[in-house]
Amino acid sequence: MAEHDKDFIEYVVKNIVDYPDDVQLERTIDDRGVLLTLSVNPEDMGKIIGKAGGTAKAIRTLLRVLGAKDDARYNLKIVDPEGSERANAAAQRDESQDQDEAPADEPEQTEDVPTEEASSDEDDVEAIKKKAREGLDDLDMDI
């Protein structure tokens, strides 16, 4: 069976990230279907996950559409690399839990961070769909 699923997702991801040469996609098949394991540069994790997971969800939706066409089940696993912002944040949380807690009678200090207006998840999904359609034209595939 051709690995057009892997080629398609690799094309989409490489057009989203800043470091396309660092994109690695591994394809394995088991009794539950095809598993695509994606690794990217740690600095690109935010772009792949997207706001509230929107980009990752859109990529998985594209895989489901491809699976419907191929009568197959596809799953995408995104590897959280060492050194990514998420991995660093998790490590910092673990370190802070190991340190002594502040006394209970002192209120915890919080910092007000202004929220930024961001494009909606629908705009992100539409942009990915547009890139995917362009990629399909390049790959001579129809979905």
N, CA, C and O atoms as a GROMACS GRO file, in nm:
protein
  572
    1MET      N    1   0.085  -0.118   0.000
    1MET     CA    2   0.000   0.000   0.000
    1MET      C    3   0.089   0.124   0.000
    1MET      O    4   0.186   0.130   0.074
    2ALA      N    5   0.056   0.218  -0.081
    2ALA     CA    6   0.133   0.342  -0.091
    2ALA      C    7   0.122   0.421   0.038
    2ALA      O    8   0.022   0.412   0.110
    3GLU      N    9   0.224   0.497   0.068
    3GLU     CA   10   0.226   0.577   0.189
    3GLU      C   11   0.184   0.721   0.160
    3GLU      O   12   0.246   0.815   0.210
    4HIS      N   13   0.079   0.738   0.079
    4HIS     CA   14   0.036   0.873   0.046
    4HIS      C   15  -0.017   0.946   0.168
    4HIS      O   16  -0.014   1.069   0.172
    5ASP      N   17  -0.066   0.873   0.269
    5ASP     CA   18  -0.112   0.936   0.393
    5ASP      C   19   0.005   1.007   0.462
    5ASP      O   20  -0.007   1.121   0.506
    6LYS      N   21   0.117   0.938   0.471
    6LYS     CA   22   0.236   0.995   0.534
    6LYS      C   23   0.287   1.115   0.453
    6LYS      O   24   0.320   1.219   0.509
    7ASP      N   25   0.291   1.100   0.321
    7ASP     CA   26   0.338   1.209   0.235
    7ASP      C   27   0.248   1.332   0.249
    7ASP      O   28   0.296   1.445   0.253
    8PHE      N   29   0.118   1.309   0.257
    8PHE     CA   30   0.022   1.418   0.267
    8PHE      C   31   0.041   1.495   0.398
    8PHE      O   32   0.053   1.618   0.396
    9ILE      N   33   0.043   1.425   0.511
    9ILE     CA   34   0.057   1.491   0.641
    9ILE      C   35   0.194   1.559   0.651
    9ILE      O   36   0.205   1.669   0.705
   10GLU      N   37   0.297   1.494   0.598
   10GLU     CA   38   0.430   1.554   0.600
   10GLU      C   39   0.430   1.686   0.521
   10GLU      O   40   0.491   1.784   0.563
   11TYR      N   41   0.362   1.687   0.407
   11TYR     CA   42   0.352   1.808   0.326
   11TYR      C   43   0.281   1.920   0.404
   11TYR      O   44   0.329   2.033   0.407
   12VAL      N   45   0.168   1.888   0.465
   12VAL     CA   46   0.092   1.987   0.540
   12VAL      C   47   0.176   2.043   0.655
   12VAL      O   48   0.184   2.164   0.672
   13VAL      N   49   0.238   1.955   0.732
   13VAL     CA   50   0.314   1.998   0.849
   13VAL      C   51   0.435   2.082   0.808
   13VAL      O   52   0.462   2.185   0.870
   14LYS      N   53   0.505   2.040   0.705
   14LYS     CA   54   0.624   2.115   0.662
   14LYS      C   55   0.589   2.255   0.614
   14LYS      O   56   0.673   2.345   0.618
   15ASN      N   57   0.466   2.275   0.568
   15ASN     CA   58   0.424   2.408   0.526
   15ASN      C   59   0.371   2.494   0.640
   15ASN      O   60   0.342   2.612   0.620
   16ILE      N   61   0.360   2.437   0.758
   16ILE     CA   62   0.315   2.512   0.876
   16ILE      C   63   0.435   2.558   0.960
   16ILE      O   64   0.434   2.669   1.013
   17VAL      N   65   0.536   2.473   0.972
   17VAL     CA   66   0.646   2.497   1.066
   17VAL      C   67   0.754   2.589   1.010
   17VAL      O   68   0.761   2.614   0.889
   18ASP      N   69   0.838   2.640   1.101
   18ASP     CA   70   0.951   2.723   1.063
   18ASP      C   71   1.074   2.640   1.027
   18ASP      O   72   1.162   2.686   0.954
   19TYR      N   73   1.081   2.517   1.078
   19TYR     CA   74   1.196   2.429   1.056
   19TYR      C   75   1.150   2.300   0.987
   19TYR      O   76   1.144   2.195   1.050
   20PRO      N   77   1.118   2.307   0.858
   20PRO     CA   78   1.064   2.189   0.789
   20PRO      C   79   1.163   2.073   0.780
   20PRO      O   80   1.121   1.957   0.769
   21ASP      N   81   1.293   2.101   0.785
   21ASP     CA   82   1.392   1.994   0.778
   21ASP      C   83   1.391   1.908   0.904
   21ASP      O   84   1.440   1.795   0.902
   22ASP      N   85   1.336   1.960   1.014
   22ASP     CA   86   1.331   1.886   1.140
   22ASP      C   87   1.205   1.800   1.154
   22ASP      O   88   1.190   1.729   1.253
   23VAL      N   89   1.116   1.806   1.056
   23VAL     CA   90   0.992   1.727   1.063
   23VAL      C   91   1.025   1.581   1.036
   23VAL      O   92   1.087   1.547   0.935
   24GLN      N   93   0.983   1.496   1.128
   24GLN     CA   94   1.001   1.351   1.112
   24GLN      C   95   0.866   1.285   1.133
   24GLN      O   96   0.796   1.313   1.230
   25LEU      N   97   0.830   1.198   1.041
   25LEU     CA   98   0.702   1.130   1.049
   25LEU      C   99   0.726   0.981   1.031
   25LEU      O  100   0.780   0.936   0.929
   26GLU      N  101   0.686   0.906   1.131
   26GLU     CA  102   0.703   0.760   1.128
   26GLU      C  103   0.566   0.696   1.112
   26GLU      O  104   0.469   0.736   1.177
   27ARG      N  105   0.558   0.596   1.027
   27ARG     CA  106   0.430   0.529   0.998
   27ARG      C  107   0.439   0.384   1.042
   27ARG      O  108   0.528   0.310   1.000
   28THR      N  109   0.346   0.343   1.129
   28THR     CA  110   0.339   0.204   1.172
   28THR      C  111   0.195   0.155   1.157
   28THR      O  112   0.099   0.232   1.167
   29ILE      N  113   0.182   0.026   1.131
   29ILE     CA  114   0.050  -0.035   1.113
   29ILE      C  115   0.032  -0.144   1.218
   29ILE      O  116   0.121  -0.227   1.240
   30ASP      N  117  -0.084  -0.143   1.284
   30ASP     CA  118  -0.116  -0.248   1.379
   30ASP      C  119  -0.262  -0.287   1.362
   30ASP      O  120  -0.326  -0.246   1.265
   31ASP      N  121  -0.315  -0.364   1.456
   31ASP     CA  122  -0.453  -0.410   1.443
   31ASP      C  123  -0.556  -0.298   1.457
   31ASP      O  124  -0.672  -0.317   1.420
   32ARG      N  125  -0.516  -0.182   1.510
   32ARG     CA  126  -0.609  -0.070   1.525
   32ARG      C  127  -0.601   0.029   1.409
   32ARG      O  128  -0.678   0.126   1.405
   33GLY      N  129  -0.510   0.007   1.315
   33GLY     CA  130  -0.500   0.096   1.200
   33GLY      C  131  -0.359   0.147   1.180
   33GLY      O  132  -0.261   0.083   1.220
   34VAL      N  133  -0.349   0.264   1.118
   34VAL     CA  134  -0.221   0.326   1.087
   34VAL      C  135  -0.193   0.434   1.190
   34VAL      O  136  -0.277   0.520   1.216
   35LEU      N  137  -0.075   0.429   1.250
   35LEU     CA  138  -0.033   0.531   1.346
   35LEU      C  139   0.078   0.612   1.283
   35LEU      O  140   0.182   0.558   1.244
   36LEU      N  141   0.056   0.743   1.272
   36LEU     CA  142   0.158   0.834   1.224
   36LEU      C  143   0.211   0.909   1.346
   36LEU      O  144   0.136   0.977   1.416
   37THR      N  145   0.342   0.896   1.371
   37THR     CA  146   0.406   0.960   1.485
   37THR      C  147   0.486   1.078   1.434
   37THR      O  148   0.580   1.062   1.356
   38LEU      N  149   0.449   1.198   1.478
   38LEU     CA  150   0.508   1.322   1.429
   38LEU      C  151   0.603   1.382   1.531
   38LEU      O  152   0.568   1.396   1.648
   39SER      N  153   0.724   1.416   1.486
   39SER     CA  154   0.821   1.488   1.567
   39SER      C  155   0.861   1.614   1.491
   39SER      O  156   0.887   1.610   1.371
   40VAL      N  157   0.866   1.726   1.563
   40VAL     CA  158   0.907   1.852   1.502
   40VAL      C  159   1.008   1.921   1.593
   40VAL      O  160   1.031   1.878   1.706
   41ASN      N  161   1.068   2.027   1.542
   41ASN     CA  162   1.159   2.109   1.621
   41ASN      C  163   1.083   2.161   1.744
   41ASN      O  164   0.966   2.199   1.732
   42PRO      N  165   1.146   2.164   1.861
   42PRO     CA  166   1.077   2.212   1.981
   42PRO      C  167   1.015   2.351   1.964
   42PRO      O  168   0.911   2.380   2.022
   43GLU      N  169   1.078   2.436   1.886
   43GLU     CA  170   1.025   2.571   1.865
   43GLU      C  171   0.898   2.570   1.780
   43GLU      O  172   0.824   2.669   1.779
   44ASP      N  173   0.871   2.463   1.709
   44ASP     CA  174   0.753   2.454   1.623
   44ASP      C  175   0.634   2.387   1.691
   44ASP      O  176   0.527   2.379   1.631
   45MET      N  177   0.650   2.339   1.813
   45MET     CA  178   0.539   2.268   1.879
   45MET      C  179   0.415   2.354   1.891
   45MET      O  180   0.304   2.305   1.872
   46GLY      N  181   0.432   2.481   1.922
   46GLY     CA  182   0.316   2.570   1.936
   46GLY      C  183   0.239   2.583   1.806
   46GLY      O  184   0.116   2.591   1.807
   47LYS      N  185   0.310   2.584   1.695
   47LYS     CA  186   0.244   2.596   1.565
   47LYS      C  187   0.168   2.468   1.531
   47LYS      O  188   0.060   2.474   1.472
   48ILE      N  189   0.223   2.354   1.567
   48ILE     CA  190   0.158   2.227   1.536
   48ILE      C  191   0.037   2.204   1.626
   48ILE      O  192  -0.066   2.155   1.579
   49ILE      N  193   0.048   2.237   1.753
   49ILE     CA  194  -0.064   2.220   1.844
   49ILE      C  195  -0.170   2.326   1.817
   49ILE      O  196  -0.289   2.293   1.809
   50GLY      N  197  -0.129   2.452   1.802
   50GLY     CA  198  -0.223   2.561   1.775
   50GLY      C  199  -0.296   2.604   1.900
   50GLY      O  200  -0.287   2.540   2.005
   51LYS      N  201  -0.368   2.714   1.887
   51LYS     CA  202  -0.444   2.768   1.999
   51LYS      C  203  -0.552   2.669   2.039
   51LYS      O  204  -0.635   2.628   1.958
   52ALA      N  205  -0.550   2.631   2.165
   52ALA     CA  206  -0.646   2.534   2.220
   52ALA      C  207  -0.646   2.403   2.141
   52ALA      O  208  -0.748   2.335   2.135
   53GLY      N  209  -0.533   2.369   2.079
   53GLY     CA  210  -0.522   2.243   2.006
   53GLY      C  211  -0.589   2.246   1.870
   53GLY      O  212  -0.609   2.141   1.809
   54GLY      N  213  -0.623   2.363   1.821
   54GLY     CA  214  -0.698   2.375   1.696
   54GLY      C  215  -0.625   2.321   1.574
   54GLY      O  216  -0.685   2.254   1.490
   55THR      N  217  -0.496   2.349   1.564
   55THR     CA  218  -0.421   2.303   1.447
   55THR      C  219  -0.407   2.151   1.449
   55THR      O  220  -0.426   2.086   1.346
   56ALA      N  221  -0.373   2.096   1.564
   56ALA     CA  222  -0.361   1.950   1.574
   56ALA      C  223  -0.495   1.883   1.543
   56ALA      O  224  -0.499   1.780   1.476
   57LYS      N  225  -0.603   1.942   1.589
   57LYS     CA  226  -0.736   1.887   1.561
   57LYS      C  227  -0.765   1.892   1.411
   57LYS      O  228  -0.821   1.798   1.356
   58ALA      N  229  -0.726   2.001   1.346
   58ALA     CA  230  -0.749   2.013   1.201
   58ALA      C  231  -0.669   1.909   1.124
   58ALA      O  232  -0.719   1.851   1.027
   59ILE      N  233  -0.545   1.885   1.166
   59ILE     CA  234  -0.463   1.785   1.098
   59ILE      C  235  -0.526   1.647   1.116
   59ILE      O  236  -0.530   1.567   1.023
   60ARG      N  237  -0.574   1.619   1.237
   60ARG     CA  238  -0.638   1.490   1.262
   60ARG      C  239  -0.768   1.476   1.181
   60ARG      O  240  -0.802   1.366   1.136
   61THR      N  241  -0.840   1.587   1.162
   61THR     CA  242  -0.960   1.584   1.079
   61THR      C  243  -0.925   1.550   0.935
   61THR      O  244  -0.994   1.471   0.871
   62LEU      N  245  -0.817   1.608   0.885
   62LEU     CA  246  -0.772   1.575   0.750
   62LEU      C  247  -0.738   1.427   0.739
   62LEU      O  248  -0.767   1.363   0.638
   63LEU      N  249  -0.678   1.373   0.843
   63LEU     CA  250  -0.647   1.229   0.843
   63LEU      C  251  -0.774   1.145   0.841
   63LEU      O  252  -0.779   1.043   0.772
   64ARG      N  253  -0.876   1.186   0.915
   64ARG     CA  254  -1.002   1.111   0.914
   64ARG      C  255  -1.065   1.113   0.776
   64ARG      O  256  -1.119   1.012   0.730
   65VAL      N  257  -1.058   1.228   0.709
   65VAL     CA  258  -1.113   1.238   0.574
   65VAL      C  259  -1.037   1.144   0.481
   65VAL      O  260  -1.098   1.073   0.400
   66LEU      N  261  -0.905   1.143   0.492
   66LEU     CA  262  -0.823   1.054   0.410
   66LEU      C  263  -0.856   0.908   0.442
   66LEU      O  264  -0.861   0.824   0.352
   67GLY      N  265  -0.878   0.878   0.571
   67GLY     CA  266  -0.914   0.743   0.612
   67GLY      C  267  -1.048   0.699   0.555
   67GLY      O  268  -1.065   0.583   0.519
   68ALA      N  269  -1.142   0.791   0.548
   68ALA     CA  270  -1.272   0.758   0.489
   68ALA      C  271  -1.256   0.723   0.342
   68ALA      O  272  -1.321   0.632   0.291
   69LYS      N  273  -1.170   0.795   0.275
   69LYS     CA  274  -1.146   0.770   0.133
   69LYS      C  275  -1.077   0.634   0.113
   69LYS      O  276  -1.112   0.558   0.023
   70ASP      N  277  -0.980   0.604   0.200
   70ASP     CA  278  -0.901   0.482   0.188
   70ASP      C  279  -0.961   0.363   0.262
   70ASP      O  280  -0.906   0.253   0.257
   71ASP      N  281  -1.074   0.384   0.330
   71ASP     CA  282  -1.135   0.281   0.414
   71ASP      C  283  -1.032   0.229   0.515
   71ASP      O  284  -1.012   0.108   0.530
   72ALA      N  285  -0.969   0.323   0.584
   72ALA     CA  286  -0.866   0.290   0.682
   72ALA      C  287  -0.883   0.381   0.803
   72ALA      O  288  -0.952   0.483   0.796
   73ARG      N  289  -0.821   0.344   0.913
   73ARG     CA  290  -0.825   0.425   1.034
   73ARG      C  291  -0.686   0.480   1.059
   73ARG      O  292  -0.589   0.405   1.073
   74TYR      N  293  -0.677   0.612   1.065
   74TYR     CA  294  -0.549   0.679   1.089
   74TYR      C  295  -0.552   0.749   1.224
   74TYR      O  296  -0.653   0.807   1.263
   75ASN      N  297  -0.439   0.743   1.293
   75ASN     CA  298  -0.420   0.815   1.418
   75ASN      C  299  -0.291   0.893   1.410
   75ASN      O  300  -0.194   0.848   1.349
   76LEU      N  301  -0.289   1.010   1.471
   76LEU     CA  302  -0.170   1.095   1.474
   76LEU      C  303  -0.125   1.113   1.617
   76LEU      O  304  -0.201   1.157   1.703
   77LYS      N  305   0.000   1.079   1.642
   77LYS     CA  306   0.061   1.101   1.773
   77LYS      C  307   0.166   1.209   1.754
   77LYS      O  308   0.256   1.196   1.671
   78ILE      N  309   0.155   1.316   1.832
   78ILE     CA  310   0.252   1.425   1.825
   78ILE      C  311   0.345   1.410   1.944
   78ILE      O  312   0.302   1.417   2.059
   79VAL      N  313   0.475   1.389   1.916
   79VAL     CA  314   0.574   1.368   2.020
   79VAL      C  315   0.613   1.503   2.078
   79VAL      O  316   0.650   1.594   2.003
   80ASP      N  317   0.605   1.516   2.209
   80ASP     CA  318   0.644   1.640   2.278
   80ASP      C  319   0.795   1.632   2.303
   80ASP      O  320   0.837   1.563   2.396
   81PRO      N  321   0.877   1.702   2.224
   81PRO     CA  322   1.022   1.687   2.235
   81PRO      C  323   1.078   1.752   2.360
   81PRO      O  324   1.020   1.846   2.415
   82GLU      N  325   1.192   1.702   2.404
   82GLU     CA  326   1.264   1.765   2.513
   82GLU      C  327   1.302   1.905   2.467
   82GLU      O  328   1.346   1.922   2.353
   83GLY      N  329   1.287   2.004   2.553
   83GLY     CA  330   1.325   2.138   2.516
   83GLY      C  331   1.211   2.220   2.460
   83GLY      O  332   1.229   2.339   2.434
   84SER      N  333   1.093   2.160   2.440
   84SER     CA  334   0.980   2.238   2.390
   84SER      C  335   0.926   2.323   2.504
   84SER      O  336   0.953   2.296   2.621
   85GLU      N  337   0.851   2.426   2.469
   85GLU     CA  338   0.795   2.514   2.571
   85GLU      C  339   0.705   2.436   2.666
   85GLU      O  340   0.708   2.460   2.787
   86ARG      N  341   0.624   2.343   2.612
   86ARG     CA  342   0.536   2.264   2.698
   86ARG      C  343   0.616   2.176   2.792
   86ARG      O  344   0.584   2.165   2.911
   87ALA      N  345   0.721   2.111   2.739
   87ALA     CA  346   0.802   2.024   2.823
   87ALA      C  347   0.873   2.105   2.930
   87ALA      O  348   0.882   2.062   3.045
   88ASN      N  349   0.923   2.224   2.894
   88ASN     CA  350   0.990   2.310   2.991
   88ASN      C  351   0.893   2.358   3.098
   88ASN      O  352   0.928   2.363   3.216
   89ALA      N  353   0.771   2.394   3.058
   89ALA     CA  354   0.670   2.439   3.154
   89ALA      C  355   0.635   2.327   3.251
   89ALA      O  356   0.619   2.351   3.371
   90ALA      N  357   0.623   2.205   3.201
   90ALA     CA  358   0.593   2.091   3.287
   90ALA      C  359   0.707   2.066   3.385
   90ALA      O  360   0.683   2.036   3.502
   91ALA      N  361   0.830   2.078   3.338
   91ALA     CA  362   0.945   2.058   3.425
   91ALA      C  363   0.949   2.166   3.533
   91ALA      O  364   0.981   2.137   3.649
   92GLN      N  365   0.918   2.290   3.496
   92GLN     CA  366   0.917   2.397   3.595
   92GLN      C  367   0.808   2.376   3.698
   92GLN      O  368   0.829   2.404   3.816
   93ARG      N  369   0.690   2.325   3.656
   93ARG     CA  370   0.583   2.295   3.751
   93ARG      C  371   0.629   2.188   3.849
   93ARG      O  372   0.603   2.197   3.969
   94ASP      N  373   0.696   2.086   3.798
   94ASP     CA  374   0.745   1.979   3.884
   94ASP      C  375   0.846   2.032   3.985
   94ASP      O  376   0.843   1.994   4.102
   95GLU      N  377   0.935   2.119   3.939
   95GLU     CA  378   1.036   2.176   4.028
   95GLU      C  379   0.970   2.262   4.136
   95GLU      O  380   1.010   2.257   4.253
   96SER      N  381   0.871   2.341   4.098
   96SER     CA  382   0.807   2.430   4.195
   96SER      C  383   0.729   2.350   4.299
   96SER      O  384   0.716   2.394   4.413
   97GLN      N  385   0.677   2.235   4.261
   97GLN     CA  386   0.606   2.151   4.358
   97GLN      C  387   0.704   2.090   4.458
   97GLN      O  388   0.666   2.062   4.572
   98ASP      N  389   0.828   2.068   4.416
   98ASP     CA  390   0.929   2.011   4.505
   98ASP      C  391   0.978   2.113   4.607
   98ASP      O  392   1.024   2.075   4.715
   99GLN      N  393   0.970   2.241   4.574
   99GLN     CA  394   1.017   2.346   4.664
   99GLN      C  395   0.915   2.366   4.775
   99GLN      O  396   0.799   2.326   4.764
  100ASP      N  397   0.961   2.431   4.884
  100ASP     CA  398   0.871   2.457   4.996
  100ASP      C  399   0.756   2.546   4.953
  100ASP      O  400   0.775   2.639   4.875
  101GLU      N  401   0.638   2.517   5.003
  101GLU     CA  402   0.520   2.595   4.972
  101GLU      C  403   0.521   2.724   5.055
  101GLU      O  404   0.581   2.727   5.162
  102ALA      N  405   0.456   2.830   5.005
  102ALA     CA  406   0.445   2.955   5.079
  102ALA      C  407   0.354   2.932   5.199
  102ALA      O  408   0.265   2.847   5.193
  103PRO      N  409   0.374   3.007   5.308
  103PRO     CA  410   0.286   2.991   5.424
  103PRO      C  411   0.140   3.015   5.386
  103PRO      O  412   0.110   3.097   5.299
  104ALA      N  413   0.051   2.943   5.452
  104ALA     CA  414  -0.090   2.947   5.416
  104ALA      C  415  -0.153   3.083   5.440
  104ALA      O  416  -0.250   3.119   5.373
  105ASP      N  417  -0.101   3.163   5.538
  105ASP     CA  418  -0.162   3.291   5.566
  105ASP      C  419  -0.125   3.401   5.466
  105ASP      O  420  -0.186   3.508   5.468
  106GLU      N  421  -0.026   3.376   5.380
  106GLU     CA  422   0.011   3.474   5.279
  106GLU      C  423  -0.060   3.441   5.148
  106GLU      O  424  -0.056   3.328   5.101
  107PRO      N  425  -0.126   3.542   5.089
  107PRO     CA  426  -0.192   3.516   4.962
  107PRO      C  427  -0.090   3.492   4.852
  107PRO      O  428   0.019   3.549   4.851
  108GLU      N  429  -0.127   3.407   4.759
  108GLU     CA  430  -0.039   3.375   4.648
  108GLU      C  431  -0.037   3.492   4.550
  108GLU      O  432  -0.141   3.547   4.516
  109GLN      N  433   0.082   3.530   4.505
  109GLN     CA  434   0.097   3.640   4.411
  109GLN      C  435   0.062   3.592   4.271
  109GLN      O  436   0.110   3.488   4.226
  110THR      N  437  -0.022   3.669   4.204
  110THR     CA  438  -0.054   3.638   4.066
  110THR      C  439  -0.022   3.758   3.981
  110THR      O  440  -0.026   3.872   4.028
  111GLU      N  441   0.007   3.733   3.857
  111GLU     CA  442   0.044   3.840   3.765
  111GLU      C  443  -0.068   3.856   3.662
  111GLU      O  444  -0.112   3.759   3.602
  112ASP      N  445  -0.112   3.980   3.643
  112ASP     CA  446  -0.213   4.005   3.541
  112ASP      C  447  -0.145   4.013   3.406
  112ASP      O  448  -0.055   4.095   3.385
  113VAL      N  449  -0.187   3.928   3.316
  113VAL     CA  450  -0.130   3.926   3.182
  113VAL      C  451  -0.240   3.969   3.086
  113VAL      O  452  -0.348   3.910   3.083
  114PRO      N  453  -0.213   4.073   3.005
  114PRO     CA  454  -0.317   4.116   2.910
  114PRO      C  455  -0.343   4.007   2.807
  114PRO      O  456  -0.250   3.941   2.759
  115THR      N  457  -0.468   3.989   2.775
  115THR     CA  458  -0.503   3.890   2.674
  115THR      C  459  -0.499   3.955   2.537
  115THR      O  460  -0.534   4.072   2.521
  116GLU      N  461  -0.455   3.879   2.440
  116GLU     CA  462  -0.446   3.929   2.304
  116GLU      C  463  -0.561   3.873   2.222
  116GLU      O  464  -0.603   3.759   2.240
  117GLU      N  465  -0.610   3.955   2.133
  117GLU     CA  466  -0.710   3.908   2.039
  117GLU      C  467  -0.637   3.820   1.937
  117GLU      O  468  -0.540   3.865   1.876
  118ALA      N  469  -0.682   3.699   1.918
  118ALA     CA  470  -0.619   3.610   1.821
  118ALA      C  471  -0.724   3.569   1.719
  118ALA      O  472  -0.844   3.580   1.741
  119SER      N  473  -0.674   3.521   1.606
  119SER     CA  474  -0.768   3.474   1.504
  119SER      C  475  -0.842   3.354   1.558
  119SER      O  476  -0.789   3.278   1.640
  120SER      N  477  -0.962   3.336   1.513
  120SER     CA  478  -1.043   3.226   1.562
  120SER      C  479  -0.988   3.093   1.512
  120SER      O  480  -0.915   3.087   1.414
  121ASP      N  481  -1.025   2.987   1.582
  121ASP     CA  482  -0.983   2.853   1.541
  121ASP      C  483  -1.035   2.821   1.401
  121ASP      O  484  -0.970   2.749   1.326
  122GLU      N  485  -1.153   2.875   1.368
  122GLU     CA  486  -1.209   2.849   1.236
  122GLU      C  487  -1.119   2.906   1.127
  122GLU      O  488  -1.102   2.844   1.022
  123ASP      N  489  -1.059   3.025   1.152
  123ASP     CA  490  -0.967   3.083   1.054
  123ASP      C  491  -0.845   2.994   1.037
  123ASP      O  492  -0.797   2.975   0.926
  124ASP      N  493  -0.794   2.939   1.150
  124ASP     CA  494  -0.678   2.849   1.144
  124ASP      C  495  -0.712   2.724   1.063
  124ASP      O  496  -0.633   2.679   0.980
  125VAL      N  497  -0.829   2.668   1.089
  125VAL     CA  498  -0.871   2.547   1.020
  125VAL      C  499  -0.885   2.574   0.870
  125VAL      O  500  -0.843   2.494   0.788
  126GLU      N  501  -0.945   2.688   0.837
  126GLU     CA  502  -0.962   2.722   0.695
  126GLU      C  503  -0.828   2.740   0.626
  126GLU      O  504  -0.810   2.699   0.512
  127ALA      N  505  -0.731   2.801   0.695
  127ALA     CA  506  -0.599   2.820   0.636
  127ALA      C  507  -0.532   2.685   0.611
  127ALA      O  508  -0.467   2.666   0.508
  128ILE      N  509  -0.547   2.592   0.705
  128ILE     CA  510  -0.488   2.459   0.689
  128ILE      C  511  -0.557   2.384   0.575
  128ILE      O  512  -0.491   2.317   0.496
  129LYS      N  513  -0.689   2.396   0.567
  129LYS     CA  514  -0.761   2.331   0.458
  129LYS      C  515  -0.714   2.385   0.323
  129LYS      O  516  -0.699   2.309   0.227
  130LYS      N  517  -0.692   2.516   0.316
  130LYS     CA  518  -0.648   2.576   0.190
  130LYS      C  519  -0.510   2.521   0.152
  130LYS      O  520  -0.488   2.484   0.037
  131LYS      N  521  -0.418   2.516   0.249
  131LYS     CA  522  -0.285   2.461   0.222
  131LYS      C  523  -0.294   2.314   0.182
  131LYS      O  524  -0.221   2.268   0.095
  132ALA      N  525  -0.384   2.242   0.248
  132ALA     CA  526  -0.400   2.100   0.216
  132ALA      C  527  -0.450   2.082   0.074
  132ALA      O  528  -0.403   1.995   0.001
  133ARG      N  529  -0.547   2.166   0.032
  133ARG     CA  530  -0.597   2.156  -0.105
  133ARG      C  531  -0.485   2.184  -0.204
  133ARG      O  532  -0.474   2.116  -0.307
  134GLU      N  533  -0.401   2.284  -0.174
  134GLU     CA  534  -0.289   2.315  -0.262
  134GLU      C  535  -0.192   2.197  -0.266
  134GLU      O  536  -0.137   2.164  -0.371
  135GLY      N  537  -0.172   2.134  -0.150
  135GLY     CA  538  -0.084   2.018  -0.144
  135GLY      C  539  -0.138   1.901  -0.223
  135GLY      O  540  -0.062   1.827  -0.285
  136LEU      N  541  -0.269   1.884  -0.219
  136LEU     CA  542  -0.330   1.776  -0.295
  136LEU      C  543  -0.310   1.798  -0.444
  136LEU      O  544  -0.285   1.703  -0.519
  137ASP      N  545  -0.320   1.923  -0.487
  137ASP     CA  546  -0.296   1.952  -0.628
  137ASP      C  547  -0.153   1.914  -0.665
  137ASP      O  548  -0.129   1.859  -0.773
  138ASP      N  549  -0.058   1.944  -0.575
  138ASP     CA  550   0.081   1.910  -0.601
  138ASP      C  551   0.105   1.760  -0.602
  138ASP      O  552   0.189   1.712  -0.677
  139LEU      N  553   0.032   1.687  -0.519
  139LEU     CA  554   0.050   1.542  -0.507
  139LEU      C  555  -0.041   1.465  -0.604
  139LEU      O  556  -0.035   1.342  -0.610
  140ASP      N  557  -0.124   1.535  -0.678
  140ASP     CA  558  -0.220   1.473  -0.771
  140ASP      C  559  -0.311   1.376  -0.697
  140ASP      O  560  -0.336   1.265  -0.744
  141MET      N  561  -0.360   1.418  -0.581
  141MET     CA  562  -0.452   1.336  -0.501
  141MET      C  563  -0.584   1.407  -0.490
  141MET      O  564  -0.589   1.530  -0.495
  142ASP      N  565  -0.690   1.332  -0.476
  142ASP     CA  566  -0.822   1.390  -0.455
  142ASP      C  567  -0.877   1.337  -0.324
  142ASP      O  568  -0.867   1.218  -0.294
  143ILE      N  569  -0.935   1.427  -0.248
  143ILE     CA  570  -1.003   1.386  -0.125
  143ILE      C  571  -1.146   1.431  -0.135
  143ILE      O  572  -1.225   1.409  -0.044
   0.00000   0.00000   0.00000
